[in-house]
Amino acid sequence: MGASPRSSAFTLIELLVTLGIIGALSILIIPVAFKVRDNARAAACANNLKQAGVGFGLYAADNDGRLPTHDIGVDGNVSSSFWSQVAPYVNWQQGSDRASLAAHTIMHCPNHTEAPGSFSYRGNSELLKAPETGGLKMAQVNNPSKKILLYEVHVYCEWPIASISASGTGKTPWMPEFAHHAHGVFSNFLFADGHVEASGENLSNRPTYWEP
């Protein structure tokens, strides 16, 4: 015997109710899933900076307490960039060309999915000096827990640059915008003492965070 019209109608109602419940749950779950993903990306970004901080610390320990210097030749050789000097201390491949240096995942914030062969972080050139200076001594950095060493940029960089003025603005007109909300409401910063901090403040116009 076939199912009665009443049974079929009841089954249809059950299906509609089930679909309604699924739809309601989706409205609740999807934002949570995105939040979890964003938190994971921000944590991975912070871990990148922590690894870099270890590299800076080991470099200074081996170089009379000095921070790396920074320079990029006109031929695009990046072997004298601060990233290349830090690389051996954290088991990265030290390349003289941009592509090999940029291949390290530590160079990329996970939010910058559109440009995997690029750099998400820039250095504070008030601390990462030109080679002829011999490098700034950590002892010359006042209150290192408040001095930014690496910061996130608003868009990806094609070159490993250290370019910031004492006012927190770019020294070159093509410098990507300083990112104070790289992760929605905050950005990650590596400070000179090696700790990483998330801040929602716009620190780009706060000279005390940049000057030694």
C-alpha angles and dihedrals in degrees: 000000000000125000115275119249087245092057091048092050091050091050091051091051090050090051092050091048091049092050090049092052091048090050092050092048091049090056088055100038103044096063089047091051091051090048091052090049092049092048090051091051092049090050091050089050091051090049090054089056092045090055090049089050090056089052093051091049094050091046091053091048090056096043108054093275093302129140119233119273122229137221139140118203123229088250090063094250106154098186089108094050118113090246092058091050092050095043099084091054094061100036097258120144108259107223130179094212127071096238096057092046093047091051091081111100090218088072092064132071107219088235089068095074094145095069114035094166095060143079123261096186134061132194131240104248090200085072101026099062133191116279094251090066092063090231132292115278115235087228087066092059110094115215095353092192087070099043117095114226101172129015138180121255126219093239131019122277124226092206134046097250135178102195125143132121126225088263091056095251126121120272089212125053093228094056110125116249117276108254117226093161103038090140100041100272103013146025132218122244133190111215127206093255089060100255123126121222134185115220134177092195122105098242094172093100097042107100093187089069093055110033118082 
